[in-house]
Amino acid sequence: MEKKKETIRFDCFDAAITCVAFHPSEQCVMASTASKTISMFDLRTEQIVQHYEAHNGAVNSFSLHTDGTHMVSVSANSKIKVFFV
């Protein structure tokens, strides 16, 4: 079996990554962390294009609406938040 190489690496996190997802309509990937944030990365430029100070506790998970306009997240401090993306 042929071993595949990574194509892009994002090494800019200061805490554990808790969730990751592809944006449904943009060429972006999003990641949440235990340091209370969610970031969106452009896969073409390999840069952060959006950063959310999401919660007062670790972000446990998030999900994007199928049209990519909204995101919902849940945190360790028992809060659910909805964001415009």
GIMO-V569569 format. One record per residue. RES is the residue in one small letter. SS is DSSP state (@ for helix, = for strand, . for the rest). OMEGA is omega in whole degrees, -180 to 180 (none if undefined). Layout:
BEGIN
<<RES & SS & OMEGA> <RES & SS & OMEGA>>
END
This chain:
BEGIN
<<m & . & 180> <e & . & 178> <k & . & -179> <k & . & 177> <k & . & 172> <e & . & 179> <t & . & -180> <i & . & 176> <r & . & 176> <f & . & -177> <d & . & -172> <c & . & -176> <f & . & 179> <d & . & -180> <a & . & -180> <a & . & 175> <i & = & -175> <t & = & -179> <c & = & 178> <v & = & -179> <a & = & 171> <f & = & 173> <h & . & -174> <p & . & -176> <s & . & 178> <e & . & 175> <q & . & -176> <c & = & 172> <v & = & -179> <m & = & 180> <a & = & 175> <s & = & -176> <t & = & 174> <a & . & 179> <s & . & 168> <k & . & -174> <t & = & 171> <i & = & -179> <s & = & 176> <m & = & -178> <f & = & 176> <d & = & -177> <l & . & 180> <r & . & -177> <t & . & -178> <e & . & -180> <q & = & 172> <i & = & 180> <v & = & 178> <q & = & -179> <h & = & -178> <y & = & 168> <e & = & -161> <a & . & -171> <h & . & 174> <n & . & 176> <g & . & 179> <a & . & 174> <v & = & -179> <n & = & -176> <s & = & 172> <f & = & 179> <s & = & 178> <l & = & 173> <h & . & -177> <t & . & 177> <d & . & 175> <g & . & -176> <t & . & -178> <h & = & 177> <m & = & 175> <v & = & 180> <s & = & 179> <v & = & -174> <s & = & 178> <a & . & 179> <n & . & 173> <s & . & 178> <k & . & 171> <i & = & 179> <k & = & 176> <v & = & -179> <f & = & 165> <f & = & -179> <v & . & none>>
END
